[in-house]
């Protein structure tokens, strides 16, 4: 056997064995060092490119506005005082403290950049800035919206992309600050002279008020943004305690049931919110023609059926989204413009308008919530005996983007399962209509009421509709489709009333908020239309002093009230006696 092995050994193997093992390969670091030594010009160019990139990242972050409307070149050609101050501090510190300051500054600047980007998104979609205390939980709602509107794949990609962006901003900003701090120390004399010159120029520009296209050259933007974020946090903390006191005070908190809405006894009351039905739908030149035509035709059709209406304006507590804030503000009589206030009032005994009907003992109370797809503990606050969510209305058709079912089907299911059944008491209903929820694609179409069935008839309509991704980023098409969706929702509601309403039906319907600024405009009001419709003339006579407009379309100069004032005005108009409760 040893002979066989000896015979199989090649001359090359014998030579290798004689010379010893092959030398180790140079490490990656060693090879990079050799490349660097042999390509000095390339190395120098890369280093300068990294220096420039670091400076651009830091200066861009220091000057980044928190609103998309301010994203102009002039915003980025200013001199940030924070950069000058940071350079002066770095030059004065020894190496180790300087490194700590650079790292902390980089992380802080990255975090502030993230908050600025969140402000941009919230201002664009909700008409307000991001609240660093309250709004983190809304990010999950945003992910769910993308999932429902554009698909799970897009939602996952957007979520992963957001996490990657956050990590990149924090790490790159930190590395950039460390690199720039090291760069200052390479030639401390030149860096000190440059810092002094920059400080002198900044002071001169500030003193003289020099501007570029109306924007001051001397900038304190980052300090102002940081102060603004701190103020938001402090305000939020104080607001929680203040609002708890307000919520415990109620004009009708101790009113006995027999003294609540006595002038509506025997009426079937319906309170309906139409998603995103805002003033822009009625008055924007690009949207209003189609919606106004629908309102005019619907007013005439209702009048033919014996119904009459009066309409006005309410200023919503929310804008572009967070519909539940509009619902709760209207029904609670409290100004609920953030999630903290919402949680506070939902856990309180403050009387909601819908609970007032339950408290009388003379109405059965029900909620129809096609947008609710999980537990809804708010049912208790609103005083609803029964709530029908998205899975309890018998719908077997397709979703229309975020909306789980068309409004026409929701109303027919309400008729079939609730309103059309015999009962011992009149009915008080709260109904949320969702077909006009963004991104307004695809939009359902009206079908024959007798053909609605289980909703399968909408499959072909949904399939033939627009793709959300084709509409969501196009302002012109968004406006067009938004207007169509409002016309659809109003048509479905008023046709239902013509078809199923009785002499004792009273309908109150309104928008919960304006659509996003891409549709309503950057300077749009927060007003929404509200209408009260009834056959019994006494119902509308009770609100004659409100000076609302006859019909479903409020006049431009019709009264505008804060949404939070509606509950008390409504309760008072229909005979309720105030018995205040004090917290």
N, C-alpha and C positions, 0 to 999 in steps of 0.2 A: 504494500500500500504506500509506503514511503517512497518507493521508486516511482510509482505513478505520479505522486505529487511533484517530485523533483522533475520528472519529464514534462509536466504541464506548466512549469514556471517559465515565463517568457524572458528574453534578454532584457526588455524594458523594465520588467518587474524587478529583475536582479539589480539593474542599475539604480532604480529608485530606492531599493532596500539598502544598497551600498551608500547612497548619498544622503539618506535620512528622509524624514517627512517633508512634504512641500511647505513652503513658508506660509504663515497666516496672511489672509487677505486684509488690506488696510481697512480700518473702520470707516463708517460713513463720515464721521467728523473729520478724520484725517484726509479722506478724499476731497471733502468740501474745502478743507484748508489748502490743499494743493491747487484746486481749481481757482480759489480766490487769489492765491499768489500768482497764478499764471494768467489771470484775467483782471488786472487791477482796474481798467477803465470800466468794464461791465459792472464790477462790484461797486465802484463809485457811483455809477448811474443808478443802480438799484437802490443804494442807500439814499441818494437824493430823492428818488421817486417815493421811497417809503416815508421820508421826512415830509415831503409835500403832501402825501396822502394823509399822514397823521395830522398835519396842520389843517387840511381841508375838513377832515372829520370833526376835529375839535371846534373850529370856527363855525362850521355848518351847524353843529349841535348848539353852540352858544347863540346863534342867530335864528334858529328854526322857529317860525311862528306856530301858534297852536290852532290856527284856522286856515282851511284850504284857500279861502278867498284872499289871504295875505301872502300866498306863495308867489312872490315876485322877485326878480333878480335884485331889485333895489334893497330888499331885506337882507341880502347876503353881502353887500358891499359896505357895510358899516364897520365901525371899530368897536369891538366889545370891551367894556371896562373890565369885565371879569377875566379876560385873557391877560390884560396888562397886570392886574393885581396878582393873578396866579404866577406870572413870570417873576414878579418882584419877590414873592414869597419863596419860590423855588431857588432863586439866586441867593437868598439870605440863609437858607437852611443847609446843614451838613448832609452828607450822602444818605444816611439811613432814614432820618426824619423826612428828607425830601422824597425818598422812594415811597414812604408810607402816605405822605400827602398826595403824591401823584396817583397812587392806587385808589385811595379814597375819593379823590376828585374825579377820576375816570369812571368809577362805579356810579357816583352821584350824577355825573353828567349823562351817563347812559340811562339811568333811571328817569331822569328828568326828560330826556328825549322820548322815552317810552310814554311818559305821561302826556307829552305834547302830541304824539301821534294818536293817543287815545282821545285827547281833546278834539283833534281834527275829526275823528270818526264820529264822536258823539255830537259835535256841533253840526256835522253834515246830516246826520240821521235823526237826532233828537232835539236839535236846536238849543243845546246847552253843553256845557263842558263836562268832562268826566269827573265824578266825585271819587277821590281816592279812598274814601272810607266805605261808601255804600254800593258802588257800582260794579265791584268785581263779580258779583253773582250774576249780573246781567250778561256777562261775556258768555256764559253757558247758554242763555236764551238766544244770543246772537248765533252761536254754533248750531242750535236747534233750528233756527230760522233758515240758515244756509242749507242745512240738511234737507228740510222740507221743500225749500224753493229750488235748489240747484242740484240736489242729490247727495248721497252719503259720501261718494268719492271726493267731491269738491269740498264738503265739510271737513273730511279727514285731512285733505291736503292743506286747507286753510288753517286748520288747527296746528298741524305740524309746522307749517310755514311761520305761524305766529310765534311758536316756541323757539324755532331756529333764529328768527329775527331778534327776539329778546336776548338770547344767548350771545348772538353776534354783536349786538349793540353794546351789551355790558362788557364783553371781552375786548372787542376792538377799541372801544373808547378808553378802556383801562390801558391797553398796550400803547395807544396813541399818546396818552398823557405821560406814560413812563418814558417813551421815546423822546418826546419833546423836552421833558425835564432833563434827560441826559444830554440832549443837543445844546441846551442852554449852557451847560457846564463845560463844553468842549472849548469854548473861548469866552470865558466869563466877562472879560472886559468889553468885548463887542456886544455880547448879550445885554449887559447892563446899560451900555450906551443906547442900544436899540429900544430897550424898555423905557428909558427916560424920554427918548424922542417920541415914542408912541403915546406915552402919558401926556406929554406936552401938546401933541396934536389933538388928543382926545379932549383935553381941557379947553383948548382954543375952539374946537368945533362946538363943544357944549355951550361955551360962553357966548359965541356968536350965533348960535342956533342954526348952524349950517345943515342943509337938508339935500337929499337926493329924491326928486319927484315926491316931495312932501314927507319923506321919511328922514328923521334925524340921523346924521352920520355917527354921532356919539351915542353908543348904545349901552343901555343897562338892562337889556331884555331878559337875560337869564336870571338876574337877581329879582326882577319884577315877577317873572313866572314862578320862581321859587317862593316868593312872598305870597303870591296869589294861591298857590297850592296849600301853603301853611294856613292861610286865612280860611280856605274851604274846610280844612280839617277842623279848625277851631269853631267855625260857624256850625258845622254838623254836630259837633259834640254839645254845643250850647243849645242848638235847636231841638235836640231830643228832649231835654228837660223842659224847655219852654212849651213845646207842643203837647207834651203829656198833660200840662196844666190846662191848655186850651181844650183838649179833647174831653176833659172831665166836666167842662161847662157846656150846658146844652139848653137852649131856649125851650125845647119841648121834652126835655129829659124826664120830667115827672108828670107829663100830661096823661091823665087816665085814658084808657082805650076808647071809651065812649065819647071822648072829646077830640078825637083825632079824625080828620077828614069826614065829618058828618055829612057834608054836601055831596059826597061821592058814594054814599051808601047805595048798594044795589047795582053799581056799575062794574063791568069787567074792565079792569085796568091793565094796560100793557105798556111797559117802559122798554123801549128798544134803542139800542146803541148801534149805529152804523159805522163800521170801521173806517177811519181816516176821512170821514165826511166833514170837510172843512170849508171855510169861507172861500177858499180858492176855487172850489168846485162850482161855486155860484157866481163868482165875480172875476176870475182870471180870464183874460180875453182868449187864451188858447184852449181853455177847458170849458168855460161856462156855456157856450152856445148849446152843446148837446145836453148838458145837465139841466139848464134852464128850460129847454124844450120839454124834457121829461117832467120837470116840476109843474110846468103850465098844463101839460096834458093830464097829469095825474090829479091836479087840483080840479080840473073840469070833470074828469071821470068820477072822482069822489063826490063832487057836488051832484052829479046826475044820480048817484046812488044814495043821496041824502046826507052826505057827510060834509062838514065844513071845517076849516082849519085857521089857526093863527100862528104866526112864526116870528121869531126874534133871533138874537145872537147871544151866545155865552162865550166867555173867554176861558179856554181850557187850561188846566193846570199842567198839561203835558203837550208835547209837540213831536210829531213824526213817529211816535211809538209809545211803549209803556201804557197801553190802553187802559189797564186796570187803574191807573192813577186818575184818568178821566172819569171812569165809572164810579170810583169811590168818592171822588170830589163832588160829583153831582148828587149822589145819593146820601152822603153823610153831612153835607153842608159845611165841610171843613176843607181848607186848601191843602191838598195832598199832592205835593210835587216831587216827592222822593220816596225811596223804598222804606226808609226808616219811619217816616210818617205813616206810610201805608201799614206797616206791621203794627205800629202803635194803635191805630184806630181799629184794625181788624181784631185786636185783642181787648178792645174796650167795650163798654156798655153804651157808648154814644149811639143815639137812635138814628138808624138809617131810614130813608124814605120808604123803602120796601118793607122794613120791619114794622113801620108805623101801621101798615095795613094788617099785618099779622097780629099786632098788639090789640087791635080792635076786637079780634075774635070773629069778625064778620066776613072775612075773606079766606079762601084757600090760597096759598102762595106757592109759586113754582118758578124755577129758573131753567132756561133753555140755553145751554152753553156748548155749542159745537166746537169751540176752540179749546175746551178743557179736555185733556187727555190723561189726567192723573188725579189723585186725590185733591179735593178742593175744600179745605177747612173754612174758607170764607162764607160758605153756605150759612153757618150759624149767625155771623154778623148781619148778613142781609135778611135774615128771618125767612128763609125759604124752606117750606115743608118738604119739597122734592126738587132735585136738580137732575136734568137730563144732560149728560155729557156726550162727547163725540161718539161713544160706543153704545149709547142707549136710545138712539133715534132710528135704528133699523136701516141705516144707509149702507148700500152695497156697491155704490158707484165709485169712481176714481176721485182722488184728492185733486184739488185745483191749486197747485203749489202749496203755500202754507195752509190755505183754507181746507178743512177736512171735508166739506160738502157745500154745494151751492145754497144760497139763501132761500131760493124758492123751495128746495126740498126741506130745509130746516123748518120753514113756516108750515108746509104741508104736514110734516111729521108732528109739529106742535098741534095742529088742528086735529089730526087723527088720534094722537095719544093723550091730549090734554084738553084743549079748548072745545073740541066737539063732543066731549062726553058730558052726560048729565051729572049734575052735582047739586048739593043742598045749598051751597054758598056761591056767591060770585067769585071770580078768579082775579088774582093779581099776579101778573107775570113779568119777569125780567128776561128779555131776549137779546142775545148778542149776535149780530149778523156779521159774517167774516169774509164774504166774497170780495170786498173792496180792500182787502189787506194787500200790501205790497208783496211781491213785485208786479202785481197786476197782469200776470200771464201764467197760464191761460185763464181766460175769463169765461164763466158759464153763460149760456144764453137761455132765455125764457122758452119753456116748452108748454104744451097743453097740460093744465093742472091735472086732468084726468089720466094723463099718461106717465105721471111721475113714478109710480110704483115704488120699488126699492132703490131707485136712483141709478139703475144700470143704464138708463136711457142717456145718461151724461157721458158714457164712455167715448162715443164717437165725437161728441162736442169737445171733450178734453183733449182727445188725440189730435183733432184738427186745429187746436188753439196755438197761440204763440209759445215759443220756448222762452222761459224766464231769462236765460242768459242773453237773449237777443234784445230784451227790454230793459233789464236792470241797470245798465250803464248808459242808456240812451235817453237823455232828458226829454227830447221831443216826443219820442214814442211812449215814454213813461207817462207824460202828460195826457197823451191821447188815450192810452189804455186805462189810466186812472179815471178819466172822465167817463169812459164806457162802463167801468166797474161800478161807479156811483149811480149811474143811470140804471144799471141792472138791479142794484140793491133797492133803490127807491121804487122801481117798477114792481119788483117782487113783493115788497111790503104793502104798497098801496093796492095792488091787485088782490092780495090776500084779504085786505080789509074790505074791499068791494064784494068779494066772494063770500066771506064768512062773518063779517062784522054785523052787529045787531044794533037796535036802538039804544042799548045800554053799553056799547063798546066805547071806551075812551083810549085813544092811542097817543102816547107821548114818545116822539122819536127825535134823536139828535145824533150828531157826530161826537166821537170821543176826543178827536184831535185833528189838526191839520196833517196833510201828507208831508213827507220829508222835503227839505229845501230844494232838492233837485227838481221837484214838481211844483211846490208852492212858491219858491223863490227865497232868496236870502233875507229879504226884509218883510216877509209875509207876517200878518198878524197871527195870533193864536185863537182866533174866533172860530166857532162852529155854529151851524144853523140848528135851531130847535123848533119843533112844531107840536102843537096839540090839536088833535083831530077828534071830532065827536059828531053824533047826530043830534043829540039833545042840545038845543040852543042854550039852555041854562048853564051848561058846562063852560062854554066859551064866554058867556056873559060874566061869569065870575072873574075872568081875567081881562075884562074890557079896559080896566085902568092901567094895564101893562103897556098899552099902546103898541102892541105887536101888529104885524102886517097880516091882512087877510090872505089866506092861501098858504101854499107850502113853501113859497119863496120869500124870505124876509127881505124887506127893502134895505137899500144901502144905509139909510139913516134910521133904521129900526133900533130900538134900545139894545145896548150891549151891557150885559151884567157879568160879573165874575161867576164862573161855574159854581163856586161854593155857595153862592147866594140863592141858588134855585130851590133847594130843599125848603128853606124857611118861607120863601115867597109862595111856593106851591101849597105848603101846609096851611099857611095863613089864608090864602085865597079860597080854599075849600073848607073854611070854617073851623080849623083847629085852634084850640085855646092854649096859649103859652103857659106852661108851668115849669119854670127853669129849674135845672139841677145844678148845683155848685160842687166842684170837685174838692 
